[in-house]
Amino acid sequence: MSSLYAFLVGINQYDGEIRNLQGCEYDSRSVRKFLRHFASVNELDFKAHMLLDDEATRSGVIKGFTHFRPAKPGDICVFYFSGHGSEVEAPPELQHLQADGKLQTLVCHNSRTTAQDLTDKEVSHLIWEATTEDGLDKGVHFLAIFDSCHSGSVSRNTSLTPRLTPGNNSIIALKSMYGHNQFTRSGQQVSPRVGRHVALSASRSYELAYEKRYKGIPRGVFTTTLLETLEQETLHGVTYDQLMMLIHTRLHPEVQYIQHPVVEVGGAWAQPSEVPLFGRRKNEGLSYYMWFDQQTRKWLVNAGKMQGLAVGQQLTVFQGDKKRQVAIRQADDIGQVEVVTEHWANPQEIYPVVLQLEAEKLVVAWGSGINHEIEAILTSINDDVFVPVTQASAAYIIDQKNQQLLIYSVGSARPLFEGIDLSPDHLKDGCSLFVAKLEQVGRWIYLWKKGNPDSALRVLDEFDISLQAYPDFINEQNPGAPVNIPVVGEIPVLSYANKGGKWEKPVISLSIQRKSDALIYQGSLWVTILFFNEKYGVTAQHFPVQEFRADDQMPIGIFYVSRGRKRFFIPLYIPDEIIHDWGEATIKNQFKIIISSQPFSAGNWELPDLSVAKPYDRDISRGLGGEEEEEWKGDWAAYGIPFFINHPKHG
């Protein structure tokens, strides 16, 4: 039997001159009640440990993390903190990790009398200890929840009371931090270890988090909204970014849009769209929701023109097991549409919505191996995925070979993806799967081309983009001299290099930062960088959606996660199947930068990789390696950076 381990901290009463709070104890008990119910419903053994007020000293909180030590693979661990948050100057050794030079902190009961705050880096180390054993990931699902001010990177004003206390004037030295002797070191710089976890924070790192009275009871706005959202029956299987989108829709009217909860992931997970809530089953395709906005008295969906929506379009909404259709009445450019509903919709409920991304129709011709039966089945299930034409006009050829259904680009011997087996007993199922893969290819092409020609935003006007190659790359500590690659003009070719008889992959870095000298747009901008690969996959995992404020001058780079660490030097490669099986020496990939004047989710842009086909006539082993005028509510723009990867040995 799996277990749910919960360690909860709630601090209303503080030692010393810190202003006391009122709702933290109630919040902690409420979260414990919910988790106990969740454990019961999901047949989990519930093990809880809670510290309140004077129990929640700095040493008590640190010791409390030992509650997670017995957790084994498949268990769920939840750390919850409700109390004051603050910030302090980072010691010199940690300055490289902080754009503003400050550490975010949790203020324990005795933090300003006999102890110091618990910093975000110490919390990171505590989570690492809880999620690893002998340095290896234990396989537990760890969720950290912070309802405190400045909690956005810690991985509470009456009507609104801030959960904030001024920073501690004393200097926190690295040697006084818990776990510092196990931090990783590179020269004079040190970094805490990061365990695999998800962190839900009440506010961004520079914002306040608030508490207010609900029916006369003081409670944290974030915790209250979180629990209300978690109690929705429709939430089974949602991912953490979907959960946070729902929290935003409920919380913002409560705090007049001055508090923005955030979700972050650490360790082996790259982004919250990959991680289902509590590690349970993930619902594929349910990335968007319909809810009733009490202020505007409208039914809204958290998607807009960026996702391809338009006035008059029909959306599929799930009401339990029933599928309902709603029409879009009004759409904005970024992340919200108004829909028309019937009497069935309950204003107290939130409903999952299925969005189907647009796809470019593939212009195809039938190959000589296609028999009439297969052609008839494909034609009958074709839902505007492809357009059959003569071979002289086609861009692709659909053919049949060795009982497999294949599609080729005209002039290419390599199929676009792995062939689909055509079992005589399951011809229609095989053809349906084939058409679904054709649709993904069309969607990939559509996303590659998609932009916003009416946008007033211009990526190159707002950002400095640096794409660099490292021809003499040895390792991260000794990357060699970078070579600047232009992001405007001709498509660059990034080649493998022969070093002592061994072919080394090209290594690049790509970073982006707001321009400091000529800001066109004065507000915050939200950015993601999508990676399009030759397997018709699209991912944002190397650069999840991030906010760039007007005064942010620190460049942020694409990364990949290896052994729980972010690495900003990206090795490019041609898949072994393409080089060795098909003899192709050059492929084309692309980075695509999406910027927006409003927060958005990149989840609906992502596509899984399709498998590369194997040759069929030779035995070659794999290598080693809207029409009406509408109110303008936002803007977004896209910019593509294509590049070739080349292997001279096979050219």
N, C-alpha and C positions, 0 to 999 in steps of 0.2 A: 504494500500500500504506500503510495506516495504521500508526501507531507507538504504542508504550507507553513513555513516559519515566518512569523511576523514579529518585528522589533519596532515598537512605537514610542515616540518621545513627544510629550506635550508640556509646554512650559508657560504657565500664566504668571507665576510669582517668581521674581528674580531677586537675587541677593545684591545689595548695594543700591546705587542711584538709578538703575535702569527702570524705565516706566513699565509697569505691569500690563499684561494683556488679559483678555477675558474669555476668549473662545477656544484656546488651544487644547485644554483638557477635554472639552466636549468633542472637539474634532477628533482627537486621538481615540476616544471611546467609540465614536461613530465609525471610524475606519476599522477598528477592531471588530465591531459588530458586523460590518459588511463582509470582512474577510472570513469571519467565522461562518457566516451564511454561505459564502462562496465555496468554502472548503466542504461544507456539508453537502451541498448540491452536487459537487464534483467528486465526492467520495475521497476527500483528502483528510489526512490526520492533521488537525489544527494545533499548532504549538505557538503560543504568543508570549511575549515578554514586553512589559510596558513600564516606562519611567515617567513620572509626573513631578513637576515643580522641583523641590529640593533633592529629589532622587536623581534628577537629570543633570548631574555635574559633568564637567568635562571628562573626568576619569570614568564616571559611571556610563557615559555614552560610549566611550571607547571600549570599555569592558563589555558593554551590552552586545557588541558585534560578535562576541564569542557564541551567542545564541545560534548563530548560523553554522557553526562548525560541524554539527552532525549531518548537515544536509548532504544528500547523495544525488546522483544523476536522476533527473526527472522531477526533482523537488522544486518548489517555488519558494523564493525568499523575498520578503517585502520589508524594506526599512522606511518608516514614515517619521518625518520631523515637522512639528508645528510649534513655532515660536519666533523670536526675533532673528533677523538676519542682519549682517553688516558687511563691511569690507575693510581691509587693511593693506598697507603697502607690502608688496611682494619682496622677499629678500632678493639680493642681486642674482643669486643662482637660479631663481625661478622667473626672472623678468622676461625671458624670451618666450614664455608661455602666455603672457598677459599683454594684450594690446594697450590697456590703460595703466599697466603697472600695478594693479591691485588684485588681491585674492578675495574671493567671496567667502563669507564665513557663516557658520551656525553659532549663535550665541547661547552657550549653555547657562545653567542656573548660576554658577559661580564664575562666569567668564570675566567679570570686571572687578572681582575682589581677590580671590585666591588662585585663579587660573586664567588662561587665555582662551580666545575663541577657538573653535574647531574649524580649520580652514578646508576649502574645497579639495586641496591636494591631499590632506590627511584623510578626508572621506574617501577619495579615490583609492588610497592605499588600503583602507579598511575594507572596501568592497573587493579589492583584489585579493586580500587575505581570505575573505568569505567565499570567493568563487573559485579559488585554486587550491590545489594540494600538491606539494612538492613542485610548485611552479607550473603545474599543468591544470588546464581548465577542468573543473569538476563536473560540468554538464548540468548545472542548476540554472533556473531562470531567476535572475535577480532584478527586482524592481525597486528603485528608490524614489520616494515622493517627498518633495520639500514645499511646505507652505510657509515661506518666509521671504522677506525682501532680499533683493540681489541674489536670488536663488538660481538664476538662469544658467550658471555654469558650475553650480555646486554638484555636480554629479558625484511681518504680516502687515485706515485713517478713519461726535458719532455720526453721521451715518457711516462713514468709512474711517477706520482707524488703521494706520500703517503698522505692519509688523516689522519695524525698523528701529534700530538703536544706533547712535553715532559710532564711528569706528574707534577701535581701541588705540589710544595714542602711543602705547608702548610698541616698540619694534619687535616683530616676530622674527626670530633668527631661525635659519634652516635647522640648526642642531636642536632646537626646542620642539620641532615638529615630529609628531608620531610617525614612525616608520622611515624617517629620513635616511637612515643608514642602508635601506634597501632600495632607495630611489636609483634610477639608472643615471649614469654620468657620462657626459661627453665634453671633455675639457673642463671649463669652469661652470658649464650648464648642467643642471640636474632636472630630471622629470620623474613624477610619481608613476608607479606601475598602474596599469588600467585593467581591471577585470571585466569580463563580459557582463553588461548590465544595460538597463534602460532607466533613464531619469526623467521624471515628470516634475517640472518646476513651476511655481505659482506665477513667476514673472521673469522677464528678461534680466540679464545680469545688472543692468543699470536702472531698473524700475523698482517701484514699491509694490508690495503685496498687501491686500487689505482684508479687514474683518468688519462685519456689520451684524445687526440684529435681524434674525429671521424668526418671526412670531415671538419676539421678546427674548430670544436666546442668542447671545453673541456667538458667531461662527465665522470661520474663514471663508471668504467668497470662493476661493479656488477649491478648497476641500468640499464645500457644499455642492458646487457645480460638478465636481468630479464624481461624487457619490450619486447625485441625481442622474448623471449620464451613465454610470456603470450599472445602475439598476434597470436600465432599459433592456427589455427582452431581446431587442433586435441587435444587441451588441455582441452576441456570441460569434467569435471568429474574426472580429475586426482587428486591424493592425493599429499600432500605437499612433501613427500619424493620422489615421482616420479618427481615432478616439480624440486626439487633440483638436481636430477640426470641429468636432461636435461640441467640445468644451468651449471653444471660442464662440460659437454661435449662442450658447447659453449665457456665458459669463460677461461678454462685452456690454450688453445693456445694463448690467448690474454696476459696472465700474466706469461707465462713460468712456470706454475704449482707452483707458489709461493704464491698464494692466494686461499684459499679453503672456499667458502661460506658454511654456516651450517644452518640447520633448527632445531629448538627446540620447544617443546610444554610445556605448564604449566597448572596447575590446574587439572581439572577432566580428561583431555586427557592424555593418557599414552605415545603415540608415534605418529609421523607424518604420519605413514602409515594408521592410523585410520581416518584421518581428510581430507575430500575432499576440494579442493581449493575453498576458499570463502564460505565454508559450502554448496556448491551446491551438486548435485547428484554425487555419487561416481561410477565410472566405475569399476566393479568387473573384476579381471583377467588381466587388462591391466597395468602391472607393468613395462614393458620394452619397449624400443624404438629403432628404427633404424635411424641413422643419417649419414651424409657424413662428414668425417674429412678432412678439407681443407689441413692440413699439410701432412698427409700420402696419401691423395687422395684415401681413402678406405671407403666403407660403413661398419659401425660398429653397433653392438648391445651391450648394457650394461649388458651382462650376459656371463657366461663362464662355465667351468667344475664344479664349485661349484653348479651351478643350473642344472647340469646333461646334458649339451650340449656337442656335439661331432662333429667332422668333418664329413660332408656329411649329417647331419641331416637337415630336412626341417623345416622352421619356417613360421608361418602364419603372414603376415603383412597386416595392414589395410590401404588402400588408399581411404579415404572417406568411402563410403559404400561398396567398392570392397575389396575382400580378395585376396591377392597375396601370392605366395609361393617363398621363397628365400632359398638357400642352404648355409650351413656353410662351408667356405673355410678354416678357421683357427680359433682355439679356445685356449684361455689361461686359466690358472687355476682359476682365480677369476672372473673378471667382464667384459670381452670383447671378442667378436668374430667378425671376418670379414666374411661378407656374399657376395654372388654373386647376383647381381640384373640385371634386364633388363632395357631397355630404358625408362620404365615408371617412374622411380624414379627421383624426382626433388631434386638436391643437396641443395636447399634452404629450403626444407621441412623436418619435423621430423615425423616419422611414428610409430604408436603404434604396438607392437609385442605381440602376445600371446604365452606364454611358458606353456607347459603342463608338470608338474613334473612327473618323473617316479613313478610307483607304483608297489609294489610287487604283483604278481598274487596270488590270494587266491585259495588254493587247497580245493575244496568243493565236497560234495556229496549231492544227492537229498534225502530229508526226505520223510517219508511215506505219508505225507499230500499233497505233491506237485502233482497236476494233470498234464496230458500230455500237455494241452494247455498252462499252465503257464511255464512249462519246455521248450516248443518250443519257446515261446516268449523270455524268458530269453536267450536262446541259440542264437536266431537270432540277438539280440542286444548286445551280449557279444563281446566287442572289446578288447580281451586279458585281461579282468579284472579278470576273474576266470577260473580255469581249473577243469572240472568235472572228478571225479575219483570214485572208489568204496568207500563205507563207511570205510572199513578197512584201506584205505590209506589217508583218508581225514583229514584235520585239522579243517574244518568247515562243518556244516550241514545247507543247505537251506531248509526251511520248510514253510508250510502254515497252519495257525491256526486261527479260527474265522474270516475268510475273510481277514487275514493280512499275508503279506509276511515277513518272519523272517530269521535271520541267527544266529547260535549259534557256539561257540567254542565246539569242541568235548569234552564231559564230563561235560559241563556247562548247567544249566537250564536257565540262563539269556541271552536273545538275546544281540548281540553286540550293537544294537541301537534300537530305537523305530520302531515298525513294520509299514509297508506301506500298507494302505488300498487298497484293490483290488475291485474297483467298476466295475460291469459288463460292464458299458459303457466306462470305461477308463482303461482297463486292460494293454494296451501297455504303457500308460503314467505312471501308477503305477510301472510297471516293469522297465521302464527307470529310474525313480527316485531311485528305489531300487539299480540298477546297479551303478548309480552315487555315492550312499552312500558306496557301496562295494569298488568302486575305491578310495574313501577317506580313508577307512580303509587300503587298500593296500598302499596308499601314506604315511599314518602315519607310517606304518611298515617300508617302504623304508627309510623314513627320520630318524627313530629311529636307523636304522642300518648304515646309510650313513656316510662315512668317506673318508679320502684321504690317503690310505696306502703308497703312494709315497712321502708324504710330508716330508720336512726336519724340519718343525716346530713340536715341541712337547709341548702340553699345560702345562704339569707338569714341564717341563724344564724352561719354560718362566714365569710361574705364580705361586704364592702362593695362594692356594685355601683354604678358611676357611668355613667349614660347621659346624654350632653349633646349638644345641638344648637348650631350656630354660624350664626345667621341673617345675620350680617354678615361671614362668612368671606371673606378676601381671599387669603391664602396661609398656609403653615405658620408663617412668622415673624410673621405678623399675622392670627391666626385670628379676632379679634373676641371679644366677651364671650360666654361660654357660657350656655346656658339649660338648667337641669336638667330631665330628662324622667323622670317616675316610672316605676319598673319594676314597681310593684304597682298593681293597680286597672284603670282604663279603658285601652283600647288607644290609644296616642298616634298622632296624625296628623302626619307630617313632610312639609311642603309645599315645592314649588318657590317661589322668590321672584322677583318682577319687579324687576330692578335696571337702571334706565335703558333700559327697553324690551327687555332681554335676560333670559330665564328661566334662573335659576341653580339647580343641583341642591341639595337639602338636604345639609348636611355634618354628620356626627355623630362622636363618639368614645365608646367604651365601654371602661371599665377595671374591673379587679377586684383586690382585695387582701384578705389575711387580716385579720380583726378583731383589734385589739390589746387591747381591753379585756375581752373575754369569750370566750375560746377554749373552745368546747365539745369539740372533738376536739384532743388535744394533739400528735398525730403529724403527719407530712407528709400533704398531700392533693394529688392529681393532678387537673388541670383541663383541659378543652378547651371551646371555644365553637364550636358548629356554626351555620352560616348556612343557613337554608332559603329558597329563592327561588321565584318564581312559575313557573319553568320545570321544576319538580319535581326540582331539583338540591339536593344537600346537600354542603357542604364544611366542612372544619376548617382550611383553609389560612390563614385570618386569625388563628387562635389554636391552633397545634398543642399537643398535650398537654404541659403544663408542671407542674413540681413546685412546690408552695408549702409551705415549712417553717413551723413554728409561729412562728418569729421573723422571718419575711419580712414587712416592712412597706412594701415598695415596690410601688405599684400597677403592674400590667402590663395593657397595652391591646391590643385587636384592631388589626390592621394589614393593609395590603396592600403588595405589592412593586412598585415602579416604578423602572425604570432602576437596579436593583441595590440600592435603598434601601428600608428599612421606613418606611412613612408611616402615622401613627396617626390622621390625620383621614380619615374614610371618606366619600366622596361616594356618596349613594344615587341611584338613578335608576329610571325606568320604561322598559323596553326600547322602542326606537323602533317596533318591530313592533306593540306593544300600543297605543301612543298613536296612531300615524299610520295603521296598517292597520285597527285595530279601534275606535279612538275611545274607548278606556277610559282614564279619568283617575286611577283609584285601584287599587293592588294591595296585597296583604298579604304581608309577609315575616316572618321570625322568627329571633331568636337563641335558641339553646338551650344552657344551661350544664350540662355534665356534670362532676360531681366524684366522686372515688373515693378510698378509703383505700389503694389499691394502684395501681401503674403499669398502664396499659392502652393499647391502640392504638385510635385513632379511625377507622382505615382502613375497618372494616367498616360504619361508619355513613354513609360518603360515597356519593353518587350523582351521575353526570354529568348535565348539563343536557339536557333534551329540547328539540328545536327548536320554536319558536313557529310555528303555522300561518299561511299567507297567506290572505287572503280569496279566495273563489272566484267572486264575482258582481260584482266591481268592480275597476277597475284603479287602484290607489293605490300610489304609490311609497313606499319607506321613508324615514324621517327621516334627519337627518344624524348624528346622534349614535350443682320436684320434689315428689313426693307423700310420700316417706319422710323421716324426720328426718335432717339432715345436719350435719356440723361447720361452724360459721360461720367463714369465712376472710377476709371482707372486706365492704365496704359501698360502695354507690354511690347517687347521687341525681341528679335532673335538674330543671332549672327553665327554663321558656320565657319569652321576652320578645318578644311579638308587636308589630308596628307596621304602620301603613299608610303608603304613600308616595302623595302626591297632587299632581297637576298642575292648578292652578286654571284655567289657560287652556282646558283640554279638559273641565272639569267641567260 
